[in-house]
Amino acid sequence: MMMLLLAAMAWAADPTIEELLLATDDAGRGDQSVAVIQMHVKTDRYERTMKMQAWAKGTERTLVRILEPAKDAGVTTLKVDDNLWNYLPKVDRTMKVPPGMMSGSWMGSHFSNDDLVKESRLSEDFTCEITGRPDDSGGNYVVSCVPKPEAPVVWGKVAATVTPDKVPVKVEYWDEKGELVRTMDYSDVRDVGNGRKMPFHMMLTPHDKPGEFTELTFESLDLTVQLDDGFFNLQSLQQR
């Protein structure tokens, strides 16, 4: 007990685990946000770049519309809770993504449909502890997380590296066998107002596919927008 008390006193100035996790969970978004994002995907079979506009309200509601290239413009994805729909303007058709396709790639990227639907929050779905601090972890904090038994996540472990001023550096994901599956790296940190800093560049690297990646670059990000729940409906899928 005395050792625990001494440790707590020694690290009294640490950011809380919740502060570090919220900074990671909300990278690229706030409680409500609208952004213009460029996504660059490289696989062993193709390389493509798309520009999209994304609206988000928490993790429960997301609408993403492709702006470029012209052949994909208007393709839109809507997420509400655990449901996902895609709208294809060329055939004027809205399709709900069935359970059997949830593991499929979203827009040819290294994100899956399931990533969008089960977008988890480290601060809610995991039990976490600080396992590295600035004096022994390259100047950053490391928060190691294991999923709660009832959490709908596929990872066996997640580790978030966060700067002392609460900006994510990277998040590593392990599977249930303990193998490192993928890493999300963050860079190009900018001030987005009210003293808050946020990365505008993210790189997702799958470790079982050497040389492949999905890269996200934010061209704009507005965290002051106010969005009604009614904005995220099937009618919004078909608006341009």
C-alpha positions in Angstrom: 0.0 0.0 0.0 2.8 2.4 0.9 4.5 1.8 -2.4 1.2 2.6 -4.3 0.8 5.8 -2.3 4.4 6.9 -3.1 3.9 6.1 -6.8 0.7 8.1 -6.9 2.4 11.1 -5.3 5.4 10.9 -7.6 3.2 11.0 -10.7 0.6 13.5 -9.4 1.4 15.8 -12.3 0.6 13.2 -14.9 -2.3 13.8 -17.3 -5.1 11.5 -16.3 -5.6 8.3 -18.3 -9.0 9.7 -19.4 -7.4 12.8 -20.7 -4.8 10.8 -22.7 -7.4 8.4 -24.1 -9.9 11.2 -25.0 -7.1 12.9 -27.0 -6.6 9.7 -28.9 -10.2 8.9 -29.4 -11.0 12.3 -30.7 -8.1 12.7 -33.1 -9.5 14.2 -36.3 -12.9 14.9 -34.7 -14.7 16.4 -31.8 -18.0 15.9 -30.3 -19.3 17.2 -33.6 -17.2 17.9 -36.7 -17.1 18.4 -40.4 -13.9 17.8 -42.4 -12.5 17.6 -45.9 -10.1 14.7 -46.1 -7.8 13.3 -48.7 -7.4 9.5 -48.6 -4.4 7.9 -50.4 -4.4 4.1 -50.5 -1.5 1.9 -51.7 -1.8 -1.9 -52.0 0.1 -4.4 -54.0 -2.5 -4.3 -56.7 -3.4 -0.6 -57.0 -2.8 3.0 -55.8 -5.6 5.5 -55.6 -6.4 8.9 -54.1 -9.8 10.3 -53.1 -11.1 13.5 -51.5 -14.1 13.3 -49.2 -16.2 15.3 -46.9 -17.1 13.8 -43.6 -19.7 14.8 -40.9 -19.6 13.2 -37.5 -21.5 13.4 -34.3 -19.8 11.3 -31.6 -19.0 7.8 -32.7 -22.6 6.9 -33.3 -23.3 9.0 -36.4 -21.1 9.5 -39.5 -21.7 10.6 -43.0 -18.9 10.4 -45.6 -19.4 11.7 -49.2 -16.7 11.2 -51.9 -15.9 14.5 -53.8 -13.1 13.3 -56.1 -12.3 11.6 -58.4 -15.3 12.4 -60.7 -16.0 8.7 -61.3 -16.6 8.2 -57.6 -18.2 11.6 -56.7 -21.4 11.2 -54.8 -20.7 7.8 -53.4 -21.8 8.2 -49.8 -21.6 6.1 -46.6 -23.9 6.6 -43.7 -23.4 5.1 -40.2 -26.0 5.2 -37.5 -25.2 3.2 -34.4 -24.5 -0.3 -35.7 -26.0 0.1 -39.1 -24.1 1.0 -42.3 -25.5 2.1 -45.7 -23.8 2.9 -49.0 -25.3 5.1 -51.7 -24.2 4.6 -55.4 -25.2 7.5 -57.5 -24.5 5.9 -60.9 -27.3 3.4 -60.3 -29.2 5.6 -57.8 -29.3 2.8 -55.3 -29.0 2.7 -51.5 -27.8 -0.5 -50.0 -27.5 -1.6 -46.4 -24.2 -3.4 -45.8 -25.1 -7.0 -44.7 -23.3 -8.7 -41.8 -21.4 -11.0 -44.2 -19.7 -8.0 -45.8 -18.7 -6.1 -42.6 -15.1 -7.4 -42.8 -14.8 -6.1 -46.4 -12.6 -3.1 -47.3 -14.2 0.3 -47.1 -13.7 2.2 -50.4 -10.6 0.0 -51.1 -8.8 1.2 -48.1 -7.3 -0.7 -45.2 -10.3 0.3 -43.1 -13.1 -2.3 -43.0 -16.8 -1.6 -42.9 -16.6 -3.1 -39.4 -14.1 -0.4 -38.4 -16.8 2.2 -39.2 -19.6 0.4 -37.5 -17.8 -0.7 -34.4 -15.7 2.4 -34.0 -14.8 1.9 -30.4 -13.5 4.4 -27.8 -10.5 3.4 -25.8 -11.9 5.5 -22.9 -15.1 3.4 -22.9 -14.4 -0.1 -24.2 -11.0 -0.9 -22.7 -9.4 -1.2 -19.3 -6.2 0.9 -19.5 -3.1 1.8 -17.5 -0.2 4.1 -18.0 2.8 1.8 -18.8 5.3 4.4 -20.0 6.0 8.0 -19.0 8.1 10.8 -20.6 11.3 9.9 -18.7 11.4 6.4 -20.0 9.3 6.4 -23.2 11.0 8.9 -25.5 9.3 11.9 -24.0 5.8 10.5 -24.3 3.2 8.6 -22.3 2.2 5.1 -23.3 -1.3 3.8 -22.3 -1.8 0.0 -22.7 -5.4 -1.1 -23.0 -7.2 -4.5 -23.0 -10.8 -4.8 -24.0 -13.5 -5.1 -21.4 -15.2 -8.6 -21.6 -18.4 -7.2 -23.0 -16.9 -4.7 -25.4 -17.6 -5.3 -29.2 -13.9 -5.1 -30.3 -11.7 -7.5 -32.2 -8.3 -6.4 -30.6 -6.5 -8.3 -27.9 -4.6 -5.2 -26.9 -4.1 -1.6 -27.9 -1.3 0.7 -27.0 -1.6 4.5 -27.4 1.5 6.8 -27.4 0.5 10.4 -26.5 2.6 13.5 -25.9 2.6 15.3 -22.5 0.4 18.0 -24.1 -2.1 15.3 -25.0 -1.5 14.8 -28.8 -1.5 11.2 -30.1 1.7 10.0 -31.7 0.7 6.5 -32.6 -1.8 3.7 -31.7 -0.7 0.0 -32.1 -3.2 -2.8 -32.4 -2.6 -6.5 -31.5 -4.8 -9.4 -32.2 -6.0 -12.0 -29.7 -2.9 -14.1 -30.4 -0.6 -11.3 -29.3 0.6 -10.4 -32.8 1.0 -6.7 -33.9 -1.6 -6.3 -36.6 -1.5 -2.6 -37.5 -0.3 0.8 -36.5 -1.8 4.2 -36.9 0.8 7.0 -36.9 -0.1 10.7 -36.4 1.7 13.8 -37.5 1.3 17.4 -38.8 0.0 18.7 -35.4 -1.9 22.0 -35.6 -3.7 24.3 -33.3 -7.5 24.0 -33.8 -8.6 26.6 -31.3 -9.1 27.0 -27.6 -5.6 25.7 -27.0 -6.4 22.3 -28.5 -3.9 20.6 -30.8 -4.7 17.9 -33.3 -2.9 15.9 -36.0 -3.9 16.6 -39.5 -2.1 13.6 -41.0 -2.7 9.9 -40.2 -1.1 6.8 -41.6 -2.6 3.3 -41.1 -0.1 0.5 -41.8 -1.1 -3.2 -41.9 1.9 -5.3 -40.7 0.9 -8.4 -42.6 1.0 -6.5 -45.9 4.5 -5.0 -46.4 4.6 -1.7 -48.4 0.8 -1.1 -48.1 -0.9 1.8 -46.3 -3.9 4.1 -46.1 -3.0 7.7 -45.6 -5.5 10.4 -44.4 -4.7 14.1 -44.8 -7.1 16.7 -43.4 -7.5 19.7 -45.7 -10.0 21.4 -43.3 -11.5 20.6 -39.9 -14.4 22.4 -38.2 -15.1 21.5 -34.6 -17.7 24.2 -34.0 -20.4 22.8 -36.3 -23.8 21.9 -34.7 -25.4 18.8 -36.3 -28.9 17.5 -35.6 -29.4 13.8 -35.3 -31.9 14.1 -38.2 -29.0 15.1 -40.5 -27.8 11.5 -40.4 -30.6 9.8 -42.3 -31.1 7.9 -45.6 -32.3 11.1 -47.4 -28.9 12.7 -46.7 -27.2 9.9 -48.6 -28.6 11.2 -51.9 -27.9 14.9 -51.4 -25.0 16.4 -53.3 
